[in-house]
Amino acid sequence: MSDFTVTLNIFSGRPNPRWDLTGDQANEFVERLSRAESPTADSPPGALRGLGYRGFEVRQLDHPTAIHVHGGVVGTPGAAPNNVDRKRELERFLLGTMQGAQTRALEAVSDPVREAIEKDLDTPLDKFWIPPSAATKAPAPKCPKCNAALAPVYNPGLWNIPSVQPYNNCYNYANNLITNTFAQPGRASGHMYTKLTCASVQPAAVSDGLKASPNFSAKITNGYYVALVIWPNVDYHWYRQDKVGCWSHKPGSTAVRNYDNAGKPITDPKTADRGGYTVFCTYMVTYPGRVHIR
C-alpha cells in the first residue's frame, strides 16, 4: 500500500467509500497528475455541487491539502490555478482503482451509485451547472414564514472550516450539533437504522429525540423544523429551516449551502431539486438541548 487515500465523494448521510492506492497506482497517479493540461482559475465543480456524485478526493499521508478531481478540473477548491483534465482521464483512472480496493469500499458502491457516476462522466463539460458564488448577486428569495422560535440563523462560516466540515454531515447540520463523528440517526440511542428507507431512518431519528410533523406551518416554541429525504436504498439526507424561513443543508463532508441542486433557494425541501434523493419522507421537529446524536 501507498500513503495515498482516495475518497469517493457521493453520500450525504453515510460515510463515503474510501480506499488506499497500491504503490503502483500511487506512482501512476503522480505521473498522470504531472501530465495535467493547462492551468485554469476554475475549481472542481463537485466541491461546490449539491447532492449526488461530486468526484474524488485524494489525500497523501501527512499532507494538509487534499486534491479534488471532478468535472475536468484537478486541484484545490477555492484555490488557483488548478489544472484542466478535459477528457477526465484522471477521474476515470481513480474510478478504476476502486475495483481492486478493500471489500468494504466496494460494498458501499451499488448499481445506482455506479450509474450516477457513469452518467456524470458522460456529461459534456460545457453542460455542467456552476454553483452560485458569493459574488453572484441573485435576487433575494421570498422565503416562507418561520414559525419555530428556536430556528438557527444561517451561518455557514461556523461549519465550513477544516476542523469541522469534513467530520460532520447533514444530520449534524440539521440538528445544529457539531460532534465530529459524522453522526448517524439512532446511533446515540442504540437504535440505528438498518435500511436506507424512510421506514428505517425516521424511527432511528425519533429514538434520538426528534418528532415527526405533517408540515412546517405550526408554531413551535421549543424546537425547529428539519426534513428527511432518501436516495432509495443508497443514502439519506437532511435539511433544516433557518430563521429567515428558507432552508439550508450540508451534503456530507462538503460545505453548507442554502440552494438546491438547480442552484435555487430552498423554500420547501419537498419541492426542491434533490438529485437522486427522490423520496421525501417527512418533516420533523428537532429540540435543542433534548436531542442527542453521535
Summary of the structure (lengths in Angstrom):
residues: 294
radius of gyration: 19.2
end to end distance: 31.3
largest distance: 59.8
contacts: 945
relative contact order: 0.17
helix: 23%
strand: 20%
